[in-house]
Amino acid sequence: MTSLRTPAVPGAGAAAQSAAESRALVASLLDRYLLSLDEGGLDDAWAAELFVADAVVVFPPASRHQGAAGMAEFHRAALSAFAATQHLGSPALVVLDGDRATLRANLLSTHVHHPRHARPRGERAPLFATGTFVDGEARRTPRGWRLARLSFRLLWAEGSPPPKDA
């Protein structure tokens, strides 16, 4: 299995990285974030590897969390509504501005409902699929690049979201 942890970069300071290396590291934050949603292992170490302390994540229509503290639990709770997920992101466009960066990508997400919410016996569990725009910001820290903000904007959805009691 591929590691989803931050790659070790000798001399992680701004002078030690080219612009291309910095853009690649910022883009990899989003890649690792999306892969980890599907593979699990969301804990405080996961949050520390990906997010700055005051990071913000916003999902449509009105779900939001601020701070690395509690970030893993926020994501685990949201994902528990589904039996499985698959998040497919496009390559991220990363624009650097010193020790800050912005990113933009497209995302296709497939969510598999739990069997208890499935259709009649013998049919596959229904899916809830979405297409979203992802906008984000990252900051260079003494420990390397970390996400400061991720905002997801829904473009389309197919299927039904989980029932409120999920």
N, C-alpha and C positions, 0 to 999 in steps of 0.2 A: 504494500500500500504506500502511496506517495505521502510524504509528510506535509501537513498543512501549516507547520510552524514557520515563523519568520526565518528566511535564510540568513546565515551568518555572512556579514559583509565586513571584511577588514577595514578599520578606520571608517565607520559609518557616517562621519561628518561630511558636510557639504563639499569640502575640498577633495575628499577621497572618491567622490562619485561624479561620473560624467552626467550630463543631462539625460542621455539615453538610459543609463543605469538607473537614475532616479525615476524616470517615467516607467521603466519596467518594474521597479519595486513597488511603485504606487499601484500600477495595474494589477500586480500580483496580489495586493491586499484584497481587491474585489474578487479576484478568482478564488483565493483561499476562503474568503467569507462565504461565497456561494457554495463551494464544494462542502464546506463544513456544515452547512444547513442540512445537507442530505446525508452526511456520514455520521453526524452526532458528535459527541465529545465536547459539547458546549459547556464550558466551566469557566471559572475565574481566570485560569491561565490562558484559555482561548481568548477571552475578552482583552486581557493585557497584551497579547501578541498582535491584536488587530486594531484596538481603539485607544485614543487618548482618554485621559480621566474624565473629561467633560463632553465626550462624544454624544451625538444625537442621531437617532435612527427614527425615521418617520415612514409609516406604511399607510396606504389608503384604506378606508376613508378617514379614519381618525385615531390611529394607533401610533403612539409615540413613546420613546424612552430616552431619557437623558442620563448620561454618566456610565462609565465602564462598570461601576458597582451595580449589580443587578442586571446587567446586559445579558448575561448567559441565561438567567432565569426568565427574563422577558422573551427571549427567543425560544427557549424550551417550551414555555407555556403556549406560545403561538403555534409552534409546530406540533404540539401534542394533539391538536384538533384533527390531524391527518395520520393515516397509517404509514405513508411514505411521501416523499417529495423528490422532485428533480428540477434543479435550477440550471438553465443554460444561458450563459451570458455571452454577449458579443465582446470582441476585443474593446477595451476601454480606451477612449481618447483622453489623454492626460496632458494638461497644460501646467507647466511649472511657473512659479513666481517666487523665487528664492527658496525659503524653507516651507513654503505652502504650495499646494497643488490642487487643481480641480480635476474631476473626472466625469465622464459621461459614457454610458453604455446602454444597450438594450437587453432586456431580460425576458425569457420565456420560462414560466414556472408551471409545472404540473403537480397537482396535489391529489393524492389518492385517498378517497374517503375510507374511514374505518369500516370493516364489514358490518358493524351494527347499523350503519347508515347506507348499506348497499341496497341494490335493487333486489327483486325477488330471487329466491333460491336458484343457484346455478349461473346467474349472470355475474359478470365482473363488477367489481366495485366501481361506482361512477367516479369520474374525474372532475376536478375543478381546475381549469387552466387559465392563465393570465398572460398578457403581454404588457410589459411596463417599461418606462424610461427610468433609468437610475442616474441620479446626479449625486456627486459627492465632493467632499473636500478631505485632504490629508495634510498632516503637518509632519515635518522632520523633527524628531525628538532625539535625545541622547541615545535612545535604544533603536533608532531607525525610524522609517516612515510609519505612521499610524493613521487610521481613519478618524476624522473629526466629525464628519457628517455623512450620512447616507439618507437620501430621500427618494422614495419610489412613487412614481406617478402612473396610475393605471391608464392604459390606452384601450384595452379590450379585455373581456372575460367571457368564458364559455363554461357552462355547467353551473352547479350551485355551490356556494360557499358552505362550510360546515354549519349544521344547525347550532343555534345559540347555546344549547345544552351540551355541546360536544366538549 
